[in-house]
Amino acid sequence: MQGSARFVNFIPLIFVFAVFYFLIIRPQKKKQNEHEAMVKNLKKNDEVVTSGGIHGTIVNVKDKTFVLRVDENAKIEMDKISIGYLKKAR
């Protein structure tokens, strides 16, 4: 009798873990995979917005970084991970 009572005490804990997995962990992992795929597919002349809010156009793709043109004569080099999203074509 005591063994089954211990198992019954763990049921709420298992339920809470399942809720956390399906509401927090799984969607975050999916979003991370989508972001990684988006960064891998970026190429020259794509317009992007960084996670810091800088808008620019990719002028050079390197192994771990992008070179962004943010103005006529202003270029900055940013880590690939800092790209927030790709601007949609109008």
LOLUMMAR-468229 format. One line per field, with one value per residue (C-alpha): residue in three letters; residue number from 1; x, y, z. Coordinates in Angstrom, 1 decimal. Example, Ala and Ser with C-alpha at 12.3 -4.5 7.8 and 13.67 -1.06 7.14 Angstrom:
BEGIN
r: c(Ala | Ser);
k: c(1 | 2);
c1: c(12.3 | 13.7);
c2: c(-4.5 | -1.1);
c3: c(7.8 | 7.1);
# end
This chain:
BEGIN
r: c(Met | Gln | Gly | Ser | Ala | Arg | Phe | Val | Asn | Phe | Ile | Pro | Leu | Ile | Phe | Val | Phe | Ala | Val | Phe | Tyr | Phe | Leu | Ile | Ile | Arg | Pro | Gln | Lys | Lys | Lys | Gln | Asn | Glu | His | Glu | Ala | Met | Val | Lys | Asn | Leu | Lys | Lys | Asn | Asp | Glu | Val | Val | Thr | Ser | Gly | Gly | Ile | His | Gly | Thr | Ile | Val | Asn | Val | Lys | Asp | Lys | Thr | Phe | Val | Leu | Arg | Val | Asp | Glu | Asn | Ala | Lys | Ile | Glu | Met | Asp | Lys | Ile | Ser | Ile | Gly | Tyr | Leu | Lys | Lys | Ala | Arg);
k: c(1 | 2 | 3 | 4 | 5 | 6 | 7 | 8 | 9 | 10 | 11 | 12 | 13 | 14 | 15 | 16 | 17 | 18 | 19 | 20 | 21 | 22 | 23 | 24 | 25 | 26 | 27 | 28 | 29 | 30 | 31 | 32 | 33 | 34 | 35 | 36 | 37 | 38 | 39 | 40 | 41 | 42 | 43 | 44 | 45 | 46 | 47 | 48 | 49 | 50 | 51 | 52 | 53 | 54 | 55 | 56 | 57 | 58 | 59 | 60 | 61 | 62 | 63 | 64 | 65 | 66 | 67 | 68 | 69 | 70 | 71 | 72 | 73 | 74 | 75 | 76 | 77 | 78 | 79 | 80 | 81 | 82 | 83 | 84 | 85 | 86 | 87 | 88 | 89 | 90);
c1: c(0.0 | 2.8 | 4.5 | 1.3 | 0.9 | 4.4 | 3.6 | 0.4 | 2.4 | 4.6 | 1.7 | 1.3 | 5.0 | 4.9 | 2.0 | 3.7 | 6.8 | 4.7 | 3.0 | 6.3 | 7.6 | 4.7 | 4.2 | 7.7 | 10.5 | 9.2 | 8.1 | 11.4 | 13.4 | 11.3 | 11.9 | 15.6 | 15.8 | 13.9 | 16.3 | 19.3 | 17.9 | 17.1 | 20.7 | 22.2 | 20.1 | 21.0 | 23.0 | 24.4 | 21.8 | 19.3 | 17.9 | 18.0 | 17.3 | 19.7 | 18.5 | 19.7 | 17.4 | 20.0 | 18.6 | 21.0 | 21.8 | 24.3 | 27.2 | 29.6 | 29.0 | 31.9 | 32.2 | 30.9 | 30.0 | 28.1 | 29.2 | 26.2 | 25.8 | 23.8 | 24.3 | 26.0 | 29.5 | 28.9 | 29.5 | 29.6 | 30.6 | 28.2 | 28.1 | 25.6 | 23.8 | 22.9 | 20.6 | 17.1 | 15.0 | 14.9 | 12.9 | 10.0 | 10.1 | 7.6);
c2: c(0.0 | 2.4 | 2.0 | 3.0 | 6.0 | 7.2 | 6.9 | 8.9 | 11.7 | 12.0 | 12.3 | 16.1 | 16.6 | 14.6 | 16.7 | 20.0 | 18.8 | 17.9 | 21.3 | 23.1 | 20.9 | 21.6 | 25.2 | 26.5 | 24.2 | 22.8 | 26.1 | 27.8 | 24.9 | 25.3 | 29.0 | 28.5 | 26.0 | 28.3 | 31.2 | 29.0 | 28.0 | 31.6 | 32.7 | 29.8 | 30.9 | 34.6 | 35.9 | 39.1 | 41.9 | 40.5 | 43.3 | 42.4 | 43.8 | 42.9 | 42.0 | 45.5 | 47.2 | 48.1 | 47.9 | 47.1 | 45.2 | 42.3 | 43.1 | 40.2 | 36.8 | 35.4 | 32.2 | 33.6 | 37.2 | 39.4 | 42.8 | 45.1 | 48.4 | 50.7 | 53.9 | 55.0 | 54.9 | 53.1 | 49.3 | 47.3 | 43.7 | 41.8 | 38.2 | 36.0 | 35.2 | 38.9 | 38.9 | 39.3 | 38.8 | 39.1 | 42.1 | 41.0 | 42.2 | 44.9);
c3: c(0.0 | 0.8 | -2.6 | -4.5 | -2.2 | -3.1 | -6.8 | -6.3 | -4.7 | -7.8 | -10.3 | -9.7 | -10.2 | -13.5 | -14.6 | -13.8 | -15.8 | -18.8 | -18.7 | -18.6 | -21.5 | -23.8 | -22.9 | -22.4 | -23.5 | -26.7 | -28.3 | -27.3 | -28.9 | -32.1 | -32.2 | -31.7 | -34.6 | -36.9 | -36.0 | -36.7 | -40.1 | -41.0 | -40.1 | -42.2 | -45.2 | -45.1 | -48.1 | -49.6 | -50.2 | -47.6 | -45.4 | -41.8 | -38.3 | -35.5 | -32.0 | -31.0 | -33.5 | -36.2 | -39.7 | -42.5 | -45.7 | -45.7 | -47.9 | -46.9 | -45.3 | -43.3 | -41.2 | -37.9 | -38.9 | -41.3 | -42.6 | -42.7 | -44.6 | -42.3 | -44.4 | -47.6 | -46.2 | -42.9 | -42.5 | -39.3 | -38.7 | -36.5 | -35.2 | -37.0 | -33.7 | -33.3 | -36.4 | -35.1 | -38.2 | -42.0 | -43.3 | -45.5 | -49.2 | -49.8);
# end
